[in-house]
Amino acid sequence: MAVSVSNSLTRILASGMESKDRVLEASIKRMATGERIHKGADDAAGMHAGSLLESQVRGLTVTVARQKETLNDLYTAEGAIIKIGDLLQRMRELTLNAQSDTLDDAERKLIHAEANSIKASIDLVATSTNSSGVNLLDGSYLNKSIQMSPAALDTMTFNISSIKADQMIFIRDDLTMKLDSTPYIFGYDEPSLQTSSANKIAAGKIALTGYEGFHEITISAGMTAKQFASTVEVLGNGINASAVTKAELFNMANASGISFRLGANSAAESAASSGTLISATITNASDLSPLVTAVNNKTGTTGVSAEISSGGASVILTDSTGDDIFISHMDFSPEGLYVSNTPEANQNSIYARALDKDGIAANVANPNLSRGAGTDETVRFIDKHRHQHIDRKQGVNSVTVNYSGSGYASAPTVTFTGGSYGTDASGSTGAIARYSANLTNGSVSSITRTNSILADRGKGYDTMPTVTLSAPPTQSFNARSAINMGTDTITLANHNFQTNDKMTYSNGGGTTLRGLYNDGRTYYAIRVDANNIKVAASVDGSAINIKPRSQSFNARSGASVSADTFSISNHPFSNGEIITYTSGGRTLRGLTDGNNYTVSNATTNSFKLSGVDVVGMLESFNAQSNVNHTTNMIAISGHGLSYNDKVTYSAGSGNAIGGLTDGADYYVKNISGSNFKLGTSSSSSTTVDIIARKTGSFNAESGVNVSNNEITVSGGHSLSNNDAVTYTTNSGTAIGGLTNGGTYYVKNLIGNTFEVSASSGGSTIDLLPEQRNFNSQSSVSGSRIYMSSHKFSLNDAVTYSAEGGTAINGLTDGQTYYVASSGSGSYVRLKSTLVGAALTISDGPSSEVHKLTGVNAGSASETHTFNGPHAGESETHTFTNQYAGPSENHSFISTQYASASQNHTFKGHTATATAVEGQDDVADPVYYGNKTLDYERAAVMVGTVSMTSPNRIRINLDHPTEKLGFYGTTFNYEANTEQEGASLPPSKTVNDVDLKTIESASKSIDYIEAGLDKFLEVSNSISVNATRLGYAVENTVNTLLHSEEAIGDVLDVDYAIETTTFTVSSMVKETSVAMLAQANAPKQAVNTLVGNVMQSQWDPTFFLVQGGGYRYKNI
């Protein structure tokens, strides 16, 4: 059949390929990821459902992980608690065995030991069982919350109780709660008893809780234990209460009559008729049974009974109802003697204290009390007349010597001061005490009554007076004549000292003896005899070595060369006294360090030494090596010179230093260490110019013979052959052949004429005349030859040399001329003869160096010198100072006397004493406080309240202050531990299992049964929770699996459908590509191709034309 090809074939093919590309891309992505939906466009509803399912899966995954962890904890706890059950069963077996009476002691001990081991094992399992570091069975695994599902509030809380032995509690029926209040006593110092017999309980409220109810009790002021117990009894809250009051009378001082009242209205004497009188006669203080009888005889009236205790030495008083026991108006008979000095001697006493319900002192019965009440407080009952008939200690009964003193020549006066003795106890005028001291060997041995009568004690003293004894006398001695320095003995005429007596030294305003101190310190006497002592620094010490004090003076200012005196202000020396000189550095000339000298011409502040001429200090030096004539310095090591010291120079038998005159005075200047200069005046700073010892001066022109190389000095010289000399031009021009400052040696000296050589014994130096160069052109002008600073003089002969050049106009090379004019050293003019006129000359044709050579060595106007190297010869010269020594301290010390003729003293120490209080023989109406207080003979005892209950009792609001409340805030009770304000129920635990006896084993079976119950309770709780949690885990896992499947259904790709879609799309695309390649082929070729295809490969029955496209056969 015929086929026509449209021009739109390319467009048709391209359009079909684009859609197939998108299909292929989506198929490839789905097959690669396994997911059907990648974006909202793929399936918006499916994508949303998939996100919800994925969130649910993640939540379920976390939930199931936590559930499994908790389940592991429970399984671990369940495994451990099974072990505890086994241990409890073993303990039960042991307990049953221990109830047998056929066991011997050894077997019972082994069973008990094994039971104790089981207790420890139970606690070990309970405390060591843990999971991931969390303890499971010690009671700390509490309130553990676990998520049961993804829902926010769907949680489950787990608790595992403690399975420790002490937590397996058994409540005993044979124990009851017991709370006891605190009994107490007060009196003697309680003024309220003067008007009332009430106790100190304060008004308020107490909150009381029993197992049958709660009540608030009103407490009235002064409520008794009986009243409190009665109030509790009628409440009906499951608490029983009772009260009892117990007291003890004990420690009666002496046997006597005793009486007191029970239940009086108050302690006042006006209430002495109230209450019930108890009276007994005690003949033996250790047997108070008569008092027991007296109390019991009145029990029907007082409600108080008595019983003997402590072997008869004490009485127990009991009020069985708990009423207060009030004792007052205590009295003893007969009275004591009024002359006694102690209140106890004329009175009797007995003590009282409160006891608890069992008759035990409160501090012993209630050791848990935190407040003061309950300590073993006691009250002392004293005689009614204890203040009367006492002779108060108002006199000086005796005087005690505290320190005997020393150095007394006669007994010291005893004086009493203070004490206020105006009136005695009777109101009469008091009297001062009179006592006298007794002396033995210079010390007070005792102080006794002056007249040896009782009246000497004085009377009426309110306090003891102060006792004062007069001081010992001051004993003088001459510090010069009374001291023997050889024996360290001091002559003290008729002294009163004994060895080791204390004494004080004084210098009397003079010079303190060396070895002693004038500061009031204590010394100790060493008795030699009645007139001589030595002095020690301590008891039984060695004698102090008493020496004279060294007298110091300044060697410069204190020694006069001109007067031969030594100046020491207030020196102790006298004429004829031998003293020792000590140098403080440079020993003075004329004196020898350590030698003795005799004092002469002594005045208050100066003295001389016999035969001693005080001369100035001598400074020696070498005139050659210690003198520098260049710096004018003289060096003397360690000299004692000071600036401007006047010194006299001496060359001795030698030659004076150049510049100095032998025997002349000079002044020291410019000191620098060991070096100094000299001046000729003290008022001028100008110093002496020291010159060389060997010297010679000569005229640089007339004194030099250049022909013979000789030098002639003028004015004398001190030179010798081979002397080393220094040549000096003195600022002039050096002679030809010599150098200014050079060293040369004198040779061939004849008179004043000599030659010089460059070395000792060397050849004579060739002395050259003066030569000056000048420029033949620039230096010649106006017939003058200019040469600055030349040394030629008028009429000097000079030889002109053109030096191989062209002679200047007017002069002839090699010709001798004479100086016609020197131009003051700046130029010369020449003449042909000595008498001729100056020549006319002019400069040469070219610039050349020419020369003028004179016949003389130098200028006639200059004086040159030769100086030797030293200022003097190698010999010792000296300077004698105007001062005897340098500024340093030297000293003299006497060899004969310790000090000057001065009065020094020793004084003993003053004795001390104390008055001793005693009777003054005047009966006093009262003792001490001058009044008797009735309440001081009374006391109130408050009883004990006991509350019991088969269960816990709790108390709140009771007064916490001592004696103001019954219980306070903390109290004693029978329970396991202390808890503020409450008791604990009676209980026992597995730890209380005791298999040592049949009885304890019988009770212990109950404790073990309680432990087994606790074991079952905890074990069942763990098992139930584990089962519940196991179901929860199974349900969560099932939900998780189904959720994951649902996500697959929604999101996963269907590989069968997707593979078919991919294959078809690929084939269509490949066919389209091939057809597109042929789209532009010749029309005939296309028709042929289509015809061939239609005939051989295309199925016309499936031929579809859609937008110019074709469909392949067999699809």
C-alpha positions, 0 to 999 in steps of 0.5 A: 500500500502506499505510504506518505511521509509528512514533513512533521515527522521529526516533531512527532518523534521528538515529542514522543521521546520526551515523555518516555524519558521522564517515565524511564527516569522515574522507573530507574529511581524507584528500582534503585532505592526500592521506594515508590514515593520520593516527593509529594508529586509521586503520591502526596497522601501516601507520603504523609501516611508513610511519615506518620508510620515512620515516626511511630516505628522510631518511638516503638524502637526506643520504647522496646529498648528501655522496656528490655533494659528494665526487664533485665533489671527485674530478672537480675533482682529476681535471680538474686532474691531467690538466693535470699529466700534460700538463706532465710530458709536455711536460717529457719532450719537452724532456728528450729534446730536451736529450739531443741534442748538436746544441743550442747554448748558447742553445737549451739555456738556453731548454729548461732555463728552460722545464723550470724553468717547468714545475716551478713550474706543476706545484707551482702546480696541486698547491697551488692546486687546491681544492674548497670551500676544501679543497686536493686535490692537495698531499697534505693530502686524506687519510683523507676518510671518506664514508657509502655507505649509511644503515647506520652502518658502511658508509663509504668512505675517500678519499686523494689523494697529493701531486702536487707536483714534490718528491714525485715521487721517483726512487730512484737506484741509483747512490747509497749511504747514507754515515755517518761518525763523528767523529774527535777528539784529546785530550792534554796535560791528560788525566792518564789518559794517565799510566797508559794509552793508551786513548781516551775511548770509553765502554762501552755499546750501539748499536742499528744497523738496516740494510735486512737486519736489526737488531742491538745492538752492545756498545761496550767502553770505549776501543774503537777505530774499527777495532774498531767497523768490524770488529764492524759488518762481521760483523753481516750487516745490509746495512751495510758498515763501514771505519775509518781514523785520520788526524792532522796534525803542524804548526806546529813552532816552531823547527828542532831535533831531535825525537823521540817514541814511537808506540804506547807503553803510556802517557805515563809516563817508565817506559813510555819503552821501549815502543812505537816511537821516531820520531826526526828532525833538522829543519833548517828548520821549514817542511820536515818531510820528515825526520820523514816519512821517520822515520815511514815507516821504521817503518810495518811496526812501527807501522802508521802511515804519513806524507806531507808536506802544506802545502808541507812545513810539516806531516805527515799520519799515517795508520793505514789500519786505524783503530787509535788513533794514540798519540804520547807522550814528545815531546822536542826537542834541544838545550835552550835557555839557562837564563838566558831569561825565557820558557819558549818561548826554551829549548824547542821545540813542535809542534802536532797535530790529528785529521783525518777519513777524507779528511784534512780537519779535523773541523769542516770535514768534518762541519758538521752535528754538533751536539756539540763533537767535530769542532771543530778541536781541537789539542794542543801538544807541548812540550819534555820539559825545558820547566820547567828552566833558567829565570831566573824574573822574581823581581827589580824590573827597572825602575820605571815612573813612572805619574804624575810628581807635582807640588810637590816641593822635593826628590826623594821617597823610593821604598819597596817593600812586599809581593812576598814576597822571603824566599828566592830560587830557590836557597834563599838569603835574598832581597833588597829592591829599591833605587831612587831618584827623580830630580826635574825642576822639582818633578816626578819625571822617572824612578826608577833603581837607587840604586847603578846595579848589578844587585843593586839589582833585589832577588831572590826576589820571588814577586810584584811589590812595590808602589811608594810615593813620599813626598808633596810638601810642604805650602806655606803662604800668608797668606790676607790678605797673600799674595793680590793680588785685582787680579791673582788672584795668590797669593804662595807663596815658593819654590814648586815648581809648574809651569804645569798641575801638579796641586795641592790647596787647604786653608783651614787650618781658616779661611774658604775663599777665595771661588772655591775649595773646601775639599773636596780637589778638584784645581786646576792651577797657573799659574806666574807666577814662582818666588814667585807662582802663579795657580790654574786649575780645569782644564788650561790654564784661566783663572785663578780670580778670587779674591775675599773672601767676603761677610760677612752680618749681620742688619739687626735683630739685627746692627746696634746703634743704641745702640752704633753697631756691627755684629756678625759672628761671626769676621769677617775685617775689621781697623781701617782696612780699606775694606769695601763695604756691600750692602743685602739689602732696606731700606738702613740709615739712614746707609749707602748701598748699594754705598758703601765704609766704613772699619772701626774699633773692630774686635773678633773679632765686631764693628766700627764704621764710621768716621763712621757713626751707626747709627740706627733705621729711620724709618717715615714716614706721612701723619697724615691719610690713614694714620691711622684714629681709628675703628679706632686703626690706623696704615697704613705700606706696607712698614714693617719693624716687628715686634711690640713694637718700641719706636718714637719718635713725631715730629710733625715741625713739625706737630701731633700726632695726637690721642691721641699725644704728640710725642717719646713712645715707643710699642710696636708692637701688633696688626700686620696687613699694613701696619696696626698699633696702638700701645701704651704698654707692652711688657708690656701689650696695651692700645693707644692710643686715637687721637682726631680732630685737630679736636674740641669738647665741650659740655654737652647742656643748658647748652652749647646755646642753642635760642633762638639755635641756638648751641652753646658748647664748654667746655675749649677746642677746635680747630675752625674755620669750615667744618670738617666734624665728626661729632656724637657723643652719647657714648651720650646722647640727640641734641639735637633737630635733630641726629642722632648720628653725622651730619656737620655743618659749623661756621659763625659761630664766635665764641670757643667758640660756633658754629652748625652747618649740614647742608652747607658754607655751608648754613643754620644748623640749628634746634636744638630743645629736648627733647620727650617724649610720654606717654599721658594715661591709662596714663602718669599715676599718683600725680601722676607722669608716667612717661616712660622715659629722659627727659632733664629735670632738676630745675627745668627749665621745661617746657610741657604740651600736650594735643595737641588732647585733654582736659587731664589733671586738675591741668594746663592745656593750654599752661601752663609748669611746672617739674620738681619731681622727675626720677625718675632719668629714669623719671618727672617731677613738676611744680610751678607755680613754681620754689619751689612744691610738686609738683602733684597730678595724675591721669590724663585721661578717655581714652587720648590722646598728650600732650607735655612740651616743655622749654626745654633741648636736652638733659640737663645730665648728658650731654656731647656732642662734635663730632669732625673726620674726621681724627686729624691734618693732611695732614703727614708724621709719623714713627716711629723704631725702636729697630732699625736695620733689619728682620730681613733679611740685609745684608752687607759685603765687603772691597775690599782683602783676600780673607780674614782673616789665616789660614794657607792651603795648597797641596799638590802631588800625590804621584807614583806608579810601578809595579815592572816584573818582571825577572830577579834573576840567580838560576837557577831549578830549575823554571818555574811549576808546579815539576813536569814531567808526562809526560802533557803530552807525549802525545796520542791520535787516534781515527779515523773509522768509515764505514758505507755501505748501498744503503738507509737506516741507523738508529742509536740509543743511541750516547753523545751526549757529546763524545768518549764516542761514535762518532756521537752522536745527530746526524751527517753524511750524504749525503741530502736532509734531516736526520733525527735518528738515521737516514739517508734513502734516496738519491733524486731528484725532478722538481724535480731535473730539470736540462737544462743538460748532456747528462749531467744530461738523461740522468739527468733522464729517469728523474726524469720517468718517476718523475713520470709514474708518480706521476701515473698512480698518483694519477690512477688512484686518483682515477678508480677512486674516482670510478667507485666513488663514482658507482656508489654515488650511482646505487644510493643514488638508486635506493633513495631513489626506491623508498623514496619510492614505498613510502611513497606506497603505504602512506600515500597516499589512493585518491582514486577510492574516497574520492570515492565514499564521500564522495558517498554519505555526503553524499546519505544525510545530506541525505535524513536531514535532510529526513526528520527535518524532517518527522518531527513532521508530521501522520500523514496528511501523512506517509503521503501523502508516503510514498505519493507517494514510494513511487509516484514516486521510490522504487524498491521493489526497493531499499527497505530498512528498517533501523532505520526508515530508507529507501534512495534509488532508483537507488543 
